[in-house]
Amino acid sequence: MLTHTPSTTRQRRHRHRQRCRHDRGTILLLFPAALLAMIVLGAMVIDVGYTTVRGRELQAVAASAANDSLAALDEQVLRTNGTVELNQTKARQIVAAAIARGPLPQARIVNVGIDGLNITVSLQLDVELVMAPALGNLNQITLTRTAQVVVIH
């Protein structure tokens, strides 16, 4: 069994202190780089989160506008022939009105398409980024969301 005398313990502590003294101050060099990395990552998290929320809002507006566009059903043709037809012009007007009175009036209509009994609404929205302009050349991005409804008769 080995026993440590007080002198060997002191020598070991002395060697440890000398090693630590050699590394002293390196944290001062690493901290600014680590802080900058954390700020950049935090900025990315803020912008990605904001963009995700705005994308979900745009998707909800597109779905709501697509549902509203079901009012473009041509009632006269339905009553006379019994067939379901949708009026393209009326559907586009209904979608434009739904967007204008909705939570994202700045959204742009990309397409209101009618294919048989399917109505597809595509919208775009420019999103101003919060933190990215401070870090680079990116000021805004454009989101596009599409919603589709089907007339069931």
Secondary structure as UniProt FT lines:
FT   HELIX           6..23
FT   TURN            24..25
FT   HELIX           26..68
FT   HELIX           69..72
FT   HELIX           75..81
FT   HELIX           88..100
FT   TURN            105..106
FT   STRAND          108..115
FT   TURN            116..117
FT   STRAND          118..128
FT   HELIX           132..135
FT   STRAND          140..150
//
